[in-house]
Amino acid sequence: MTQLLLNTMISGAVLSLVGVAFALVRACNGFFDLSVAAVLTVGAYGAFYSCEALLAFGLPPFLSFLGAATCGATLGGLILLATNALLYSRMRRAGAAAGALLVAGWACYLAAENLLAITLGHSLSALSALTGDWMIKVADKRVSAANAAGVVVSLCVIAASVTLMGSPIALALRCVASNPLLAAVRGIDVERARAIVALWAGGMAGLAGTLLAADAQISPRMGFDVAVNGISVLLVGGDRPAIVAFTAYGLALMQQSITITMGSQWQNFAVFATLLLALTLRGK
Amino acid sequence: MDYLLELLFQLVIYSSVLCALDVLVGRIGLLTAFQGACFGSGAYAAAIVSIAGLNDLVITLALAMTAGAILGVLLAMMGIRVGDETLVLASLAFQIVWSEAISNFAITGGPMGLRGIPPGEIVGLSIASAHGAIVVGLAYLLLTAAIIATVSMSPMGRLWRAYRESPSTLVANGKNPDPIKIQAFALSASLAAGAGCLYAKHAGYISPETFGLSESIKMVTALILGGLDSPIGPLAGALLLVGLPEALRYVGLSGPSGAGLIHVLYGVLLIALLVHRPQGLWGRYGLR
C-alpha cells in the first residue's frame, strides 16, 4: 500500500505538471497544444546532457540533478516560447483557428521527435545512471532522492500555477483566449500574455521531462505517451489547474492499481475506457 | 513487378481510406484521429469471419462495413456529448482503447494478430492474385468516390458544408446537427472499414500495428497535406503516404533513420502548408 502511494506520488507529479501545462496553454490560447509532448522530450534530453556536463564539472550528484532540472525546465520554456513566436503567432495573424493550431502543434511534435531520434539515437539511460542511486527512507520504504526532490519541486510549481490561475492575471488570460481583439482594446498586451504562458507551460513540461527521466530510460517517444495521459487529465479535470492536478494524481493512482491488479498491458485500456465513459457522462 | 503491383494496391486502398476520412475532416469539418480503428475494424471483422469459413467477398465486405458503421456511430454519439473542439482528443482516446482491446483480446489474436486469412471469392472465383486484388480495390475506390460525390451533391452534403461553415447558423435555421454528424461518422467509418476488409483479404495477415494510433495520425496528416474537400486531395495524400517511404528507400534512406526522416518531412511539410497554404496541395477547404 505504501509503495502504491509512493509510486502514485511520483507518476502523479509528472502527469500533473503536463496536465497543468496543457490547461494553462488552453486557458490562454484556446487550443490543445500537442507540441508540449515534444517540449517534454527535449527537456528530458536537455536534462541528461546538462547533468552529464555538471558532473564532469565536478558538482555533487544532487546539485547536478537540480541543475539538470533547471536546465530542462528552461530549455522547455524557451522552446515553447519560440514555437509560439515563430509559428502560432504567425498562423493566428493569418486567421488560423484552434483546429489548425492543434495540427501545427502535432506537426512540431512529429518533426521534433523524429529529429531527436535521428540525431541523438533512440534511447539514453536514465539520469540515475549518471548520478547514482542515492536513496532516502519514507515510511520504511526506500525512495530515490531525485524522485522525492522532483515531487516536492513539482508540487511547488503546481501550487504557483494554481495561485496564478486564481489571481486577476487569469482573467486577463481567459480574455485573451475568448476574444483577443477585445482584450487588446481593454489594454491587455495579448502577445505578451501568450508569451508568458508559453514560457511557463514549456518550463513545466521540461521539468516533467526531467522528472520522468530521473529513473526511466530517455527515448524520443516518451513525450507522446505522457502527453496523451496529460490530455486525458485535462479532458476529465477541465480548465482549472487545481482540479487538473488533483485528477492527475487520481489517474496515476488508477494506473498503478491496474498495473498491480490486472497487469500493465491493461493499463491504457482501462484508463482510456474510463476517460471515454467520463466524457460521455459528463459531456462538455 | 510484384513490388509495383503491391504498391499500387496499397495506393488504391489508402486512397479509399483517405476519401472516407475526407467526409469527416474535409466535408463536415470535424477533425478526428480514429481512422486506423475504422480501417482495422473492417479488417478484423473480415479476418474473423473468413477464418471461420465465410469466403464470399460481398458478404464479408457488407459485414465489415457494418462493423465500421457501428464504430462510427459509437464515436459520433460520444462526439455529440463532448463538442467539436474536444472531439479530436476524444477520437484519439477512442483509437487507443480500440488498439489496446485488439492487442489484448484472444479473438483478435492479441499482439500477434491473425494469420491465414483466405483470399476473397466473388461468385465462386478466387481473387488471390495481385491483379485481381487491384481490380477489386479500384472498383471499391470508384464506388467510395461515387457514394461520397453523390451524398455531397445531395441535400445532406449541403447540410455537411453548412455545418462546417457555421454550426450555429445551421441550428438557427432549425436543423438539428446531431443526426447529420451521426450519418457522416457512420458513412466515413463504414467506407474505411470496407477498405480494411479488402486489405485483410489480400494481405492474409493482420496485426494491431497496421491500425494503431500512429497510423491514424499519419492518415490525417496525409489527408491535410493532400488537401481537404477535394476529389484529388485524398489521392495526393495517399500518394504521399505510400510513395514517400518508397522514394526515400529508392535514394538509399531505409531502416529506422529513413522512417524517422519521413516523419520529419511530414512534420515540416505540414507546418509549411498550414502557414502558407492551409487548404493543402489540392484542397478546397482550409483547416480551421
Interface residues (C-beta under 8 A of the other chain):
Chain A: F32 L87 R90 M91 A94 A96 A97 A98 G99 A100 L102 V103 A104 W106 A107 C108 Y109 L110 A111 A112 E113 N114 L115 A117 I118 H122 V228 I231 S232 L235 Q265 W266 N268 F269 F272 A273 L275 L276 L279 T280 G283 K284
Chain B: G29 L31 M77 M78 R81 V82 G83 E85 T86 V88 L89 A90 L92 A93 F94 I96 V97 E100 A101 S103 N104 I217 V220 T221 I224 P256 S257 G260 L261 H263 V264 Y266 G267 V268 L270 I271 L274 V275 P278 G286 L287 R288
